Amino acid sequence: MHTNQTIPANLDAVAPGNIEHSADALDVGKRADALDEGRVQVKSAKRKTGADVVAKKECADELAKKPAKKGRPRVTPYKEGDVWSYRVRRGGLDIYETGFENSDAAHEAINALITQLGTGKAPMYGGPKENSVGKSMQRYGLDHLPGLKGAPQAVRRMNRWLKALRLPLLAILPLGQADQAPKGVSVRKGRYWAVHLVPHTDVARIPKGLQDHRAALVSKSADSSRVRQVLAAKPMLKLSHDDLQRYIQVLEAEGLARATVVQEQALLRSLFNHARDCWNWNSMGKNPGSGLKLTGELVERERVLSLDEQQRFDEVLRECREQLHGPAFKLLLQTAMRASEPRNATWGDVDMQNCIITLRTDKGGKGRKVPLSPEALDALRELGPSEDPKEPIFRMTYESLKAAWRRVCERAGIVDLHIHDLRHTAATRMVLKTGNAVFARILTGHKNWEMVDRYINVTAHDVVKVMHAVDASPPAPATPVEHAEASADVKALMAQLSSLHAQLSQHLAAAPAPQPAAESIEPHAVRRSAANDPQAPQNQTRRS
């Protein structure tokens, strides 16, 4: 680990016993081409006169005004024992840094330092050396969460780092409810959320039904919590790529899904990018969150709820004391909504007459309209429409919904089924019912076909069922297919043809059967009469 030491430029302020050390230090700087940059040579431990000090300060000011040259800096790192160090002078300050593993790392730090000093922007909040990872995560949350659509998920990941240091936790409120924040608390407002801090408490209020669920989560993540506690206390400047790689390995060892590990990696990488770009922490060098290796493979889920599993699932739900979980799961299955969307939507967004729920904002940030089936309408009625149009459709928390899901699946004997798999199930059943992927796309709200294809999980067994399905009803007469853009005249003509077809069928059914005696004579007579009388109706021949 490298350290940073600043030596005052005014040698009169240095104690006499330390002057020799300062001279020796500047002697080392000669090897770093310090003299080429116009530094004042200190050949002995003698005290400088006032004129020398003034001249030295003027020289330093001139150097500070000169723009930094592109390319490799003039300062050259040198080796001290087993580590590499450098010394650079900018703005009247001698900056000494050591502890680099190789010369390339030292060169990278020199470039970052000179770039930072050349911009004239000092690092905010004291820089990466003075701020721990946990404290930086807190500041990052205040800056980033107000404009983040997925803040409810991100704030949980951020607060894990804050809890490790017992720091005040991040809390979010919808933008329209910002006035509900505690009085006297600073609130950051953005496009979607109002973010503020709440005190950290050791005793969390856990509902009775969630105690076992929360205890299982704590036991499973014990190793990653210990590693996170160590990393959260480290200064941002000292957090290395190896530290984060070990943390990722612990997360994978706990059996977390690859997507969860990727989200944690993305959070750390974005923290360092934000610190460099927005706080001017350029001395950190390369982002330690970049290039982390993940061993697990990203497997796309294809799990859907079968009809047999749904029957067992419904039977268990009917026995539950909580009456809201059943219609909640039923609504998710029928509408393909994400679990968070009914919690963000309100009863004012529900149009029971037109069978539509209007989501003001969704994951893409643009919102969409969700069609409602008869079963979805029944589920909404069971949830109890509220007289307050601003009340959320789902009044339960996500943790409560997830814990209820886990208990119901255990009692029903259903394995490896997530709440989000209901979204896959709804899209798949829509395609099997209609044979049209466009309907599934409207149901899920995806903008590209690649994502729609990921949620349509039709298997070979489903295709076999369709191929061997027996339709007992007689085939209906073929009717012209109405095009969506057909004109009114064409539609009217189609209606007339259908009416004539029905009248002709009734007329033929009511016609009397031909007499057997005249069977061999009547056709010839009819043909003769038709030939002799040109005005005879032609349909008479067709009828005979």
CORFENNOR-V450057 format. One line per field, one symbol per residue. ss: DSSP state (h for helix, s for strand, l for the rest). psi: psi as a letter, one per 40 degrees, with the letter a starting at -180 (. if undefined). Layout:
ss=???
psi=???
This chain:
ss=llssssslllhhhllhhhhhhhhhhhhhhhllllhhhllllllllllllhhhhhhhhhhhhhhhhllllllllllllsssllssssssssllssssssssllhhhhhhhhhhhhhhhhhllllhhhlllllshhhhhhhhhhhhhhhlllhhhhhhhhhhhhhhllllsssssshhhhhhlllllllsslllsssssslllllllllhhhhhhhhhhhhhlhhhhhhhhhhhllshhhllhhhhhhhhhhhhhllllhhhhhhhhhhhhhhhhhhhhhlllhhhllllllllllllllllllllllhhhhhhhhhhhhlllllhhhhhhhhhhhhlllllhhhhlshhhssllllssssllllllllssssllhhhhhhhhhhllllllllslllllhhhhhhhhhhhhhhhllllllllhhhhhhhhhhhhhhllhhhhhhhhllllhhhhhhhllllhhhhhhhhllllllllllllllllllllhhhhhhhhhhhhhhhhhhhhhhhlllllllllllhhhhhhhhhhhllllllhhhhhl
psi=hiihhhhidhedehideeddddddddddddeffdddeeihhheaeiiiiddddddddddddddddhihiiahidhhiihhbeiiiihihhfeihhhhieididdddddddddddddddeehiiifeiedehiddddddddddddddehdfddddddddddddddefihihiiiidefdeeiiiehhhhiaddihhiiiihidhihhideeddddddddddfdddddddddddeiiddehidddddddddddddeeiidddddddddddddddddddddefgeeeaiheeiehhhdiihhhifhihiddddddddddddeidhedddddddddddefiidddeddiideehgddefhhhhdiadeeeiihhihidddddddddeghidheehidheiiddddddddddddddefhifhideedddddddddddddehedddddddeieiddddddehghiddddddddehhheiihiihiihhidfiiddddddddddddddddddddddeiiiihddededdddddddddddheeihdedddd.
